Amino acid sequence: MNYYSRHGLIGPGDGLDSSRRSSETVSKTALVTGGAGFLGSHLCNRLMRDGARVVCLDNFTTGSFENIAHLIDDPHFATVRQDVCEPLLAEVDEIYNLACPASPPHYQADPVQTMKTNVLGALNVLELAQRRDIPVFQASTSEVYGDPQLHPQPEGYWGHVNPIGPRSCYDEGKRAAETLFFDFARMHGTKIKVVRIFNTYGPRMRPDDGRVVSNFIVQALKGDDITIYGDGSQTRSFCYVDDLIEGFVRFMRAPAHVMGPINLGNPGEFTIRELADLVVDITNSRSRVVHVSLPIDDPRQRRPDITRADRLLGWQPRIPLVDGLARTIAYFDILLSAGRKALPEVVA
Ligand SMILES: NC(=O)c1ccc[n+]([C@@H]2O[C@H](COP(=O)([O-])OP(=O)(O)OC[C@H]3O[C@@H](n4cnc5c(N)ncnc54)[C@H](O)[C@@H]3O)[C@@H](O)[C@H]2O)c1
């Protein structure tokens, strides 16, 4: 694999060999797959701030170069355009596997590619982790619980998932990836960390992302109708991105026997109608709220049980929805006024 940075083309064993550190403060090299996406770009920021070198691997299908443009001049950052379905070679000390489109319109656009990304991507990061004997982190999802019959959802709940519906490429793909992670841990002693992420929002979500928070904000800022699927009484929990990334980092630093799965999300539960009203309030928008039919297999309720994250990682979300929404709205306001798809670090 070759890495691209402002400082030239670097191959394995070359400039990013973590055994030859250029600075005392650089502790390790992390590979972040999906590093140009919403969560991945925030994770790259955080890891670099903590003194790591970062290799961001992305095929840029839903991610954006602008999300990482502010990092590209840093000699401790490199990016490589590659599909995670291709075998991986990299001299790194830890892996975060985030590569996969996360919003329904994007993952349903090519369901076969979504399933391949989940399964072959997991296999490739696991094989690399096993070869190098390094920890590997998997960004799994609350979608593994499907339309849950247990509320809130603890990690011991096995879920209620349709295996053949339009969401299955994502839900079942993530479940299969979890299976591979735990099989590698049992068969090879691979150091795994599996996190189940619940709805997360914040700056650097795409305006055309299709997820509820960005949809409502963009509609409110443009003065368009705010479209609620169904009657809006279905509930969701919303975690601000900084809280989530703190959980990622704590999990990776936790002792090796802490493998997960661990739920990370904000247990505050809101109806979709309440979310729409909050967004209209904060943006001072004149948008009307309209109702359209519910998508197939849309879950009725979602709320994480975060007892395990609290006990094992000392983690709880800190940022209330109203504050997180205000920060996210400020980002989208500048983004839309500038007619851009993403914005650099200065405002994110
Ligand atoms: N944001 C959330 O609320 C949420 C919730 C649950 C799980 N997750 C998981 O977290 C991860 C990141 O989600 P996000 O919200 O940042 O989504 P995103 O779409 O913004 O980021 C995904 C990134 O992966 C890249 N990618 C997609 N397929 C790839 C492939 N085959 N090879 C290489 N790169 C590829 C995309 O270009 C993008 O940069 C995903 O795995 C997602 O399933 C996110």
Ligand as a Chemical Component Dictionary entry (heavy atoms), coordinates in Angstrom:
data_LIG
# 
_chem_comp.id                   LIG 
_chem_comp.type                 NON-POLYMER 
_chem_comp.pdbx_formal_charge   0 
_chem_comp.three_letter_code    LIG 
# 
loop_
_chem_comp_atom.comp_id 
_chem_comp_atom.atom_id 
_chem_comp_atom.alt_atom_id 
_chem_comp_atom.type_symbol 
_chem_comp_atom.charge 
_chem_comp_atom.model_Cartn_x 
_chem_comp_atom.model_Cartn_y 
_chem_comp_atom.model_Cartn_z 
_chem_comp_atom.pdbx_ordinal 
LIG N1  N1  N 0  -23.088 8.057  12.454 1  
LIG C1  C1  C 0  -23.824 7.191  13.096 2  
LIG O1  O1  O 0  -24.806 7.579  13.739 3  
LIG C2  C2  C 0  -23.478 5.715  13.095 4  
LIG C3  C3  C 0  -24.316 4.853  13.795 5  
LIG C4  C4  C 0  -24.006 3.494  13.820 6  
LIG C5  C5  C 0  -22.874 3.027  13.180 7  
LIG N2  N2  N 1  -22.086 3.898  12.498 8  
LIG C6  C6  C 0  -20.908 3.330  11.815 9  
LIG O2  O2  O 0  -19.798 4.195  11.922 10 
LIG C7  C7  C 0  -19.032 4.170  10.716 11 
LIG C8  C8  C 0  -18.852 5.583  10.187 12 
LIG O3  O3  O 0  -20.134 6.157  9.946  13 
LIG P1  P1  P 0  -20.309 7.664  9.447  14 
LIG O4  O4  O 0  -21.548 8.161  10.066 15 
LIG O5  O5  O -1 -19.049 8.395  9.631  16 
LIG O6  O6  O 0  -20.605 7.401  7.912  17 
LIG P2  P2  P 0  -19.912 8.074  6.608  18 
LIG O7  O7  O 0  -20.671 7.577  5.437  19 
LIG O8  O8  O 0  -19.785 9.550  6.800  20 
LIG O9  O9  O 0  -18.449 7.473  6.647  21 
LIG C9  C9  C 0  -18.114 6.224  6.099  22 
LIG C10 C10 C 0  -16.775 6.362  5.401  23 
LIG O10 O10 O 0  -16.397 5.088  4.878  24 
LIG C11 C11 C 0  -15.963 5.247  3.535  25 
LIG N3  N3  N 0  -16.220 3.972  2.841  26 
LIG C12 C12 C 0  -17.414 3.414  2.526  27 
LIG N4  N4  N 0  -17.234 2.225  1.935  28 
LIG C13 C13 C 0  -15.880 2.033  1.862  29 
LIG C14 C14 C 0  -15.062 0.997  1.338  30 
LIG N5  N5  N 0  -15.592 -0.100 0.758  31 
LIG N6  N6  N 0  -13.720 1.136  1.412  32 
LIG C15 C15 C 0  -13.156 2.246  1.993  33 
LIG N7  N7  N 0  -13.904 3.249  2.498  34 
LIG C16 C16 C 0  -15.238 3.141  2.436  35 
LIG C17 C17 C 0  -16.793 6.406  3.002  36 
LIG O11 O11 O 0  -16.238 7.016  1.857  37 
LIG C18 C18 C 0  -16.826 7.325  4.213  38 
LIG O12 O12 O 0  -15.713 8.172  4.247  39 
LIG C19 C19 C 0  -19.755 3.243  9.751  40 
LIG O13 O13 O 0  -19.165 1.971  9.801  41 
LIG C20 C20 C 0  -21.153 3.187  10.318 42 
LIG O14 O14 O 0  -21.789 1.962  10.031 43 
LIG C21 C21 C 0  -22.365 5.230  12.425 44 
# 
loop_
_chem_comp_bond.comp_id 
_chem_comp_bond.atom_id_1 
_chem_comp_bond.atom_id_2 
_chem_comp_bond.value_order 
_chem_comp_bond.pdbx_ordinal 
LIG N1  C1  SING 1  
LIG C1  O1  DOUB 2  
LIG C1  C2  SING 3  
LIG C2  C3  SING 4  
LIG C2  C21 DOUB 5  
LIG C3  C4  DOUB 6  
LIG C4  C5  SING 7  
LIG C5  N2  DOUB 8  
LIG N2  C6  SING 9  
LIG N2  C21 SING 10 
LIG C6  O2  SING 11 
LIG C6  C20 SING 12 
LIG O2  C7  SING 13 
LIG C7  C8  SING 14 
LIG C7  C19 SING 15 
LIG C8  O3  SING 16 
LIG O3  P1  SING 17 
LIG P1  O4  DOUB 18 
LIG P1  O5  SING 19 
LIG P1  O6  SING 20 
LIG O6  P2  SING 21 
LIG P2  O7  DOUB 22 
LIG P2  O8  SING 23 
LIG P2  O9  SING 24 
LIG O9  C9  SING 25 
LIG C9  C10 SING 26 
LIG C10 O10 SING 27 
LIG C10 C18 SING 28 
LIG O10 C11 SING 29 
LIG C11 N3  SING 30 
LIG C11 C17 SING 31 
LIG N3  C12 SING 32 
LIG N3  C16 SING 33 
LIG C12 N4  DOUB 34 
LIG N4  C13 SING 35 
LIG C13 C14 SING 36 
LIG C13 C16 DOUB 37 
LIG C14 N5  SING 38 
LIG C14 N6  DOUB 39 
LIG N6  C15 SING 40 
LIG C15 N7  DOUB 41 
LIG N7  C16 SING 42 
LIG C17 O11 SING 43 
LIG C17 C18 SING 44 
LIG C18 O12 SING 45 
LIG C19 O13 SING 46 
LIG C19 C20 SING 47 
LIG C20 O14 SING 48 
# 
